[in-house]
Amino acid sequence: MSSKYTSYYSSPTLPMLHPTHTNLNPSICVQCRGSRYLCGLAYCPIIVASVKTMLEGINVDKSIDGYTPPSIFVGRLGYPKVSIGPMIPVVEHDMGSLGIGIYDCPEHWHNIALDDVLRFRLAMVRGKVKAHVDDASLARCNGIPSILQELAMAKVPVDAEMHLKHRPSGLNLSEHLPPSGPSAEMERLRIGSIRVDERIEHTYYDDLSTSEAVLQLYSKGVRISSIIRALSAGCLGYRGRRRFVPTRWSITAVDDTISKALIEQIRHEHSIDEYMVYSRDVSMNRFVCILLPGTWEFEWIEAWFPNTTWNVHGGRYEMIGDHEGYRGRKGYARVGGCYYSARLAVAEHLASIRRQARVIMLREIYPGFNIPVGVWFVREHLRAMLKGNVARFTSMDDAIKYAMSMLKIPLEEWARESSMLRGAQMRLSDYMQ
């Protein structure tokens, strides 16, 4: 099949968003993030405003003929009967030697401007059909569910053609998922030949638990994004119990499963013997990581300034965080999926240096970062940060002072949210004066 791109995408810059609902409470918004509707509405006015702004830039026909990176999506609404389908870009952007495969490979996005990521992701059109999650099982998998499993195991872009019932509309913007473009119900899907990733194919034919399969693929060097795709498509798990997993759940499950396994490893390692501070500035975000000597402990705190995605109407910054001790945590982190993505990034780093540490990760989000882009943003930028330069100190006081010098919010404010920094604050009385 030849590519017949019939649409366009044009959005040189992302405008500021102006939601119309005026009774939003920023303290609620930073917890809800458009997924729990804590404001009492049946929709998120913040996401609606951003969708309305960007819809003007996309116009797509009912017949999509091109290459999928590969990319699939499994929804969560209506579970256990959910929407499943492939995603195919309707506009090719020049990504140099990386090619179209980068469209669904967040591992490369930390080196790409956020505007460019949005451009190629919003050009991804999603076809969808309804399926029961159990349709991924070996006994029931045929037709489109079977094709999606093949796509999930592909290692290079796949020639694809889909016919939609009507012109696609809407955008998918989420705190958890990478952005994607308009969608519509799908009538037909046809794909060309597939070159499978043999590592995923071997795991598909093994009879392993889901967690065993995820860890086996990770140990073989399979990308996180590819593992997420395979899990979502129902390619992993005991052969008689496989099912489609909503993409949003797959992302957190993979981050959680791998980071727990890495943490179990590093608990047996010696502690670091110095204080380390990492930092990264990107797209109106500032990340700071403080590593302290001691046994494993982890804390992740975010501060959303006014006129940011989840603090549109606030008059000051809103902070939210969560923490776990040496034995881990029980229950889902209130800060959401980015907690597990951040934990994975630092667990990978500590495992690579064969050390354990007490970890404080801080994030300030500044005005101008006003659209949800998914937890990949946290995971991949923290991974990049922890491979970069580090400032080393012999005392905690110096390390904390240095870390605070890179942040706009003072230590006493962080300490109100951070159990780990409260102890540090008591030792920094000279700094606080």
Order of alpha helices (4+ residues) and beta strands (2+ residues): beta-alpha-alpha-beta-beta-beta-beta-alpha-beta-alpha-beta-beta-alpha-alpha-alpha-alpha-beta-beta-beta-beta-alpha-beta-alpha-beta-alpha-alpha-alpha-alpha
